[in-house]
Amino acid sequence: MTSPSFLRPRAATGGVLGGTLVAALALGAGMASAQVTPVEIETGDNGLFSSRVLAVGLDNPWAMRWGPDDMIWLTERTAGEVTRVDPTSGEQQVLLTLDDVYTGPQHEGLLGLALHPELMQDTGNDYVYIGYTVNNGSADEPDPAAQIVRFTYDPDLQQLVDKTILVEGMPAGNDHNAGRVVFGPDDKLYYSIGEQGHNFGRNLRKPNLALVLPTSEEIEAQNWRTYSGKILRLNLDGSIPEDNPEIEGVRSHIYSYGHRNPQGLAFGENGTLYESEHGPATDDELNVIEAGGNYGWPRIAGRQDNENYVYINWSEAPEDVDQNTDPLPDSVPQFEEDSYEQDTIPPLATYFTVADDYPIGEICGYICDPTIAPSSVLPYQAGENGIAEWDNSVLLPTLKHGTLYVQQLSEDGLQAEGDPVAWLSTQNRYRDVLVAPDDNRVFIATDAFGSAAQKFGDGLNTSILHNPGSILLFTYGEGGGSDMSATPAPQTVDEARAGGVSDDTPQEFEDPNTGKVADAEPDVGVTASDDVTEVAARGAPLYAQTCATCHGPNGENASAAVLAENEKLGSVDYVASTLVHGFGYMPAFGSQLTDTEIAEIGTYIRNSWGNDHGLLTDEDVAQAR
């Protein structure tokens, strides 16, 4: 297919690997590793696919749609751009650049995208719907909110114009905004909102509203505060459909509730609405969404089985009780899953449910915990000429594993059959998946930064992504075009631990299970007489685990403060205080890292990327506390 003349290559902002996946797929030095799973997971025959990098330089692509022009339309979260990509050449054209998008550390920005089915059909419905976050506060004191906006495609300008806000003032925050926008077969819009990570980590004391429903007065006043942790159903003008479910006597945009971080939302050919949802440290979920359904979070994670989860309501706990207290006093509200007596809808599948003795956080941090981090969901029917091995399934791209999990379904699509099969694994964070409607090309969009399972080498997790900010193209039926068959199969927790994995691997700033870090060996401490180079070397892997997701592996990222050549880092007090107490959206590490760990990280950033500011010591950190 010849590229249309309007498509122009855009300069890449990241590393370019060229036309193949050699860097991602060839075995590196050392023994090969893979993602850790609590059960043995089958690996599909990747030799059935050829592979190449289609497009690079994308600023955290979030949602991909197949356009009526046979182009890929996508959103770039951190750039605030809607971009069109040629699925053969990879050439890119920016259709829209938002001037009011708010991009925070990892979850805010331009998110969901839906195309009207009559786009470019000369019916007057040349509409594109997007969801994104804005800041109603200031840079120092942000007050983010989410909105759904409609644009019109102008074929002469080949741009999106005529902005119309459909709904504004919806909940948003520095975590778990979900953000999928879906055009339903009933000509309604569906939108997923996460619970903003409330009751956990840096949002520990904020009440979780996933099970809280609005009053009629709130709906009348267009106060959408309770829309956190919900899936919404809207008319195309943003109003509340008259046939939306009436839940506890109130009709609103809410279609279902009790969700954690529902990043996957898509309709199957039979009209079934599928949802994938991030669990805490276990129990990612695959759900079928029913009108008015209660899905249980935060009282239930996965199934109501009392396995590896207790709801601790920190928003009603005494202020003087620290989350590290063990055991917690009775003054802290705690609830087993079976104490919740409301009717809930169980998931089709969980990834994965484990017993209470599972070593959460002890293998390689949260990357090795029994979740896969499903970033999207795509129902798939192979038909006569499709990918037969994937027929009647849902495709689940994963952030942690850089793997496309294929979950087989029952004939009616209402039950999951067996465990998923792992396909197309690379050392990346998979954000979305798209299958061309007329052939067997599979497109996978990758995050521009973050942590993932390490595929090659001696480790199990890494912040080194092989294809950051890219679209990877896998073509079925053209086997032999890559070394993908050499990619190792997932390994179980027993296999990982038998390989001598350390139990004191540094954690990210948020352990998805507890918000804490794992117990470690006593620190040796950083003193004024230590060698800067040696301390910085110890701080480098800590930085990769804790800081690189926001600040970038090279100390530069559009979504956080630039650390490279930063004169502010010359102040010992500034660095120590910021790491201990946080600043703005910068989380506080004081309760989660030791003085020595903070000193090592601080020394690393103060002496990297053009900085030359000397040691940060344990004493400096202690004084900052």
Rosetta blueprint (number, residue, H / E / L):
1 M L
2 T L
3 S L
4 P L
5 S L
6 F L
7 L L
8 R E
9 P L
10 R L
11 A L
12 A L
13 T L
14 G L
15 G L
16 V L
17 L L
18 G L
19 G L
20 T L
21 L L
22 V H
23 A H
24 A H
25 L H
26 A L
27 L L
28 G L
29 A L
30 G L
31 M L
32 A E
33 S L
34 A L
35 Q L
36 V E
37 T E
38 P L
39 V L
40 E L
41 I L
42 E L
43 T E
44 G L
45 D L
46 N H
47 G H
48 L H
49 F E
50 S E
51 S E
52 R E
53 V E
54 L E
55 A E
56 V L
57 G L
58 L L
59 D L
60 N L
61 P E
62 W E
63 A E
64 M E
65 R E
66 W E
67 G L
68 P L
69 D L
70 D L
71 M L
72 I E
73 W E
74 L E
75 T E
76 E E
77 R L
78 T L
79 A L
80 G L
81 E E
82 V E
83 T E
84 R E
85 V E
86 D L
87 P L
88 T L
89 S L
90 G L
91 E L
92 Q E
93 Q E
94 V E
95 L E
96 L E
97 T E
98 L L
99 D L
100 D L
101 V L
102 Y L
103 T L
104 G L
105 P L
106 Q L
107 H L
108 E L
109 G L
110 L E
111 L E
112 G E
113 L E
114 A E
115 L E
116 H L
117 P L
118 E L
119 L L
120 M L
121 Q L
122 D L
123 T L
124 G L
125 N L
126 D L
127 Y E
128 V E
129 Y E
130 I E
131 G E
132 Y E
133 T E
134 V E
135 N E
136 N L
137 G L
138 S L
139 A L
140 D L
141 E L
142 P L
143 D L
144 P E
145 A E
146 A E
147 Q E
148 I E
149 V E
150 R E
151 F E
152 T E
153 Y E
154 D E
155 P L
156 D L
157 L L
158 Q L
159 Q E
160 L E
161 V E
162 D E
163 K E
164 T E
165 I E
166 L E
167 V E
168 E E
169 G E
170 M E
171 P E
172 A L
173 G L
174 N L
175 D L
176 H L
177 N L
178 A L
179 G L
180 R L
181 V E
182 V E
183 F E
184 G L
185 P L
186 D L
187 D L
188 K L
189 L E
190 Y E
191 Y E
192 S E
193 I E
194 G L
195 E L
196 Q L
197 G L
198 H L
199 N L
200 F L
201 G H
202 R H
203 N H
204 L L
205 R L
206 K L
207 P L
208 N L
209 L L
210 A L
211 L L
212 V L
213 L L
214 P L
215 T L
216 S H
217 E H
218 E H
219 I H
220 E H
221 A L
222 Q L
223 N L
224 W L
225 R H
226 T H
227 Y H
228 S L
229 G L
230 K E
231 I E
232 L E
233 R E
234 L E
235 N L
236 L L
237 D L
238 G L
239 S L
240 I L
241 P L
242 E L
243 D L
244 N L
245 P L
246 E E
247 I E
248 E L
249 G L
250 V E
251 R E
252 S L
253 H L
254 I E
255 Y E
256 S E
257 Y E
258 G L
259 H L
260 R L
261 N E
262 P E
263 Q E
264 G E
265 L E
266 A E
267 F E
268 G L
269 E L
270 N L
271 G L
272 T L
273 L E
274 Y E
275 E E
276 S E
277 E E
278 H E
279 G L
280 P L
281 A L
282 T L
283 D L
284 D E
285 E E
286 L E
287 N E
288 V E
289 I L
290 E L
291 A L
292 G L
293 G E
294 N E
295 Y L
296 G L
297 W L
298 P L
299 R L
300 I L
301 A L
302 G L
303 R L
304 Q L
305 D L
306 N L
307 E L
308 N L
309 Y L
310 V E
311 Y E
312 I E
313 N L
314 W H
315 S H
316 E H
317 A L
318 P L
319 E L
320 D L
321 V L
322 D L
323 Q L
324 N L
325 T L
326 D L
327 P L
328 L L
329 P L
330 D L
331 S L
332 V L
333 P L
334 Q E
335 F E
336 E E
337 E H
338 D H
339 S H
340 Y L
341 E L
342 Q L
343 D L
344 T L
345 I L
346 P L
347 P L
348 L L
349 A E
350 T E
351 Y E
352 F L
353 T L
354 V L
355 A L
356 D L
357 D L
358 Y L
359 P L
360 I L
361 G L
362 E L
363 I L
364 C L
365 G H
366 Y H
367 I H
368 C H
369 D L
370 P L
371 T L
372 I L
373 A L
374 P E
375 S L
376 S L
377 V L
378 L E
379 P E
380 Y E
381 Q L
382 A L
383 G L
384 E L
385 N L
386 G L
387 I L
388 A H
389 E H
390 W H
391 D L
392 N L
393 S E
394 V E
395 L E
396 L E
397 P E
398 T E
399 L L
400 K L
401 H L
402 G L
403 T L
404 L E
405 Y E
406 V E
407 Q E
408 Q E
409 L E
410 S L
411 E L
412 D L
413 G L
414 L L
415 Q L
416 A E
417 E L
418 G L
419 D L
420 P L
421 V E
422 A E
423 W E
424 L L
425 S L
426 T L
427 Q L
428 N L
429 R L
430 Y E
431 R E
432 D E
433 V E
434 L E
435 V E
436 A L
437 P L
438 D L
439 D L
440 N L
441 R E
442 V E
443 F E
444 I E
445 A E
446 T E
447 D L
448 A L
449 F L
450 G L
451 S L
452 A E
453 A E
454 Q L
455 K L
456 F E
457 G L
458 D L
459 G L
460 L L
461 N E
462 T E
463 S L
464 I L
465 L L
466 H L
467 N L
468 P L
469 G L
470 S L
471 I E
472 L E
473 L E
474 F E
475 T E
476 Y E
477 G L
478 E L
479 G L
480 G L
481 G L
482 S L
483 D L
484 M H
485 S H
486 A H
487 T L
488 P L
489 A L
490 P L
491 Q E
492 T E
493 V H
494 D H
495 E H
496 A H
497 R H
498 A H
499 G L
500 G L
501 V L
502 S L
503 D L
504 D L
505 T L
506 P L
507 Q L
508 E L
509 F L
510 E L
511 D L
512 P L
513 N L
514 T L
515 G L
516 K L
517 V L
518 A L
519 D L
520 A L
521 E L
522 P L
523 D L
524 V L
525 G L
526 V L
527 T L
528 A L
529 S L
530 D L
531 D L
532 V H
533 T H
534 E H
535 V H
536 A H
537 A H
538 R H
539 G H
540 A H
541 P H
542 L H
543 Y H
544 A H
545 Q H
546 T H
547 C L
548 A H
549 T H
550 C H
551 H H
552 G L
553 P L
554 N L
555 G L
556 E L
557 N L
558 A L
559 S L
560 A L
561 A L
562 V L
563 L L
564 A L
565 E L
566 N L
567 E H
568 K H
569 L H
570 G H
571 S L
572 V H
573 D H
574 Y H
575 V H
576 A H
577 S H
578 T H
579 L H
580 V H
581 H H
582 G L
583 F E
584 G L
585 Y L
586 M E
587 P L
588 A L
589 F L
590 G L
591 S L
592 Q L
593 L L
594 T L
595 D H
596 T H
597 E H
598 I H
599 A H
600 E H
601 I H
602 G H
603 T H
604 Y H
605 I H
606 R H
607 N L
608 S L
609 W L
610 G L
611 N L
612 D L
613 H L
614 G L
615 L L
616 L L
617 T L
618 D H
619 E H
620 D H
621 V H
622 A H
623 Q H
624 A H
625 R L
